[in-house]
Amino acid sequence: MSHQHKGLDKAYVLTEALPYIQRFAGKILVVKYGGNAMTDPELESSFARDIVLLKTVGINPIVVHGGGPQVDALLQRLGQASDRVDGMRITDKATMEVVEMVLGGSVNKSIVNLINQHGGRAIGLTGKDGRLLQAQKLLMKKTNSDGSIAEIDLGMVGEVVGVNTDVLEMFTQSDFIPVIAPLGVDDNGDTYNINADLVAGKVAEALGAEKLILLTNITGVLDEDKKLLTGLSTKEVDHLIETGVIYGGMIPKVGCALDAVKGGVVSAHIVDGRVPHATLLEVFTDHGVGTLISNQAVKK
């Protein structure tokens, strides 16, 4: 199916998509929403319609969102510097206040509003609600030129150590669509900024989701000739990382998909969020719009 397929209408959904609807009915799909899909009005609208349609046909979508550019914009307006190490934001207390205000406030509520405007019943959450995401401080390890390992303190940056699935099961058994901001809390009540891909992966794993879909600003995982790899087994992904075909900023994204599949998620998808209705194309068509990673070398 081409990316320009015009058939994502009622007739298509009732005919060609029916086997997929039956196959995934009652199953959980965790979708990480970020990048271009979050800033282009047409893509925002198509994303919201996709999520509402999935819920309407009996599939249970859970949305986890990012918001780095929006955080950057407010920090800049406030005149606060924000440094990064390998793409990870160094988050001191003042920065954390801004991160929480943007991710847990304005961005989360605008996504909730967007889904509701398209006929859904979205509810905004952060990892602090019902202790949804239990976190601990993330210590980043970096290899020095002499081969020694240095630990870098990123401040209030965390990793997920537990997911309270009761909170989400309450929504998946109802008409509501949870929209999660990637903020976690530790045993002392301290708040942490967590990478949204990692949150989506851990939530998918904890719920035994059918699919983890990571919407990104790229076409998917590419081979050494820059051609899209549509289906990969976990073994093949490990090999591509070892041989350096998957490198740089793609490693954490692929690593997150890999961990989720190894942790029990049926399949993970790195999807081009710049394609309208990317989520539906990935769920309801044979070819999808990105790279599928599973425990079997399959195309779908």
WOURZI-V827909 format. One record per backbone hydrogen bond with DSSP energy under -0.5 kcal/mol. CO is the residue of the C=O (numbers start at 1). NH is the residue of the N-H. If there is no record, write none. Layout:
((CO NH) (CO NH))
This chain:
((2 5) (7 9) (9 13) (10 14) (11 15) (12 15) (12 17) (15 18) (17 20) (17 21) (18 22) (19 23) (20 24) (21 25) (24 27) (27 60) (28 210) (28 211) (29 31) (29 62) (30 32) (30 213) (31 33) (31 64) (32 34) (32 215) (33 66) (34 37) (35 38) (36 39) (36 40) (39 41) (40 44) (41 45) (42 46) (43 47) (44 48) (45 49) (46 50) (47 51) (48 52) (49 53) (50 54) (51 55) (52 56) (53 57) (54 59) (55 58) (58 26) (59 61) (60 29) (62 31) (63 180) (64 33) (65 182) (67 71) (68 72) (69 73) (70 74) (71 75) (72 76) (73 77) (74 78) (75 80) (76 79) (83 90) (85 88) (88 85) (89 91) (90 92) (91 156) (92 96) (93 97) (94 98) (95 99) (96 100) (97 101) (98 102) (99 103) (99 104) (100 104) (101 105) (101 106) (102 107) (102 108) (103 108) (105 109) (106 110) (107 111) (108 112) (109 113) (110 114) (111 115) (112 116) (113 117) (114 118) (115 118) (115 120) (116 119) (121 177) (123 179) (125 181) (126 129) (127 133) (128 131) (129 132) (132 134) (132 164) (133 185) (134 161) (134 162) (136 159) (137 139) (138 140) (138 154) (140 152) (142 144) (142 150) (144 147) (148 144) (148 150) (150 142) (150 152) (151 153) (152 140) (152 154) (154 91) (155 157) (156 193) (157 138) (159 136) (162 134) (163 165) (164 167) (164 168) (165 169) (166 170) (167 171) (168 171) (168 172) (169 173) (171 174) (176 178) (177 123) (178 63) (179 125) (180 65) (181 127) (181 183) (182 194) (183 127) (184 192) (185 135) (186 189) (190 186) (192 184) (192 194) (193 158) (195 199) (196 200) (197 201) (198 202) (199 203) (200 204) (201 205) (202 206) (203 207) (204 208) (204 209) (205 208) (209 266) (210 267) (211 30) (212 214) (212 269) (213 32) (213 215) (214 271) (216 273) (221 229) (223 226) (227 223) (228 230) (230 292) (232 294) (233 237) (234 238) (235 239) (236 240) (237 241) (238 242) (239 243) (240 245) (240 246) (241 244) (245 247) (247 250) (248 251) (248 252) (249 253) (250 254) (251 255) (252 256) (253 257) (254 258) (255 259) (256 260) (257 261) (258 262) (259 263) (260 265) (261 264) (266 295) (267 212) (268 293) (269 214) (269 271) (270 291) (271 216) (271 273) (272 275) (274 276) (275 278) (277 281) (278 282) (279 283) (280 284) (281 285) (281 288) (289 272) (291 270) (292 232) (293 268) (294 234) (296 298))
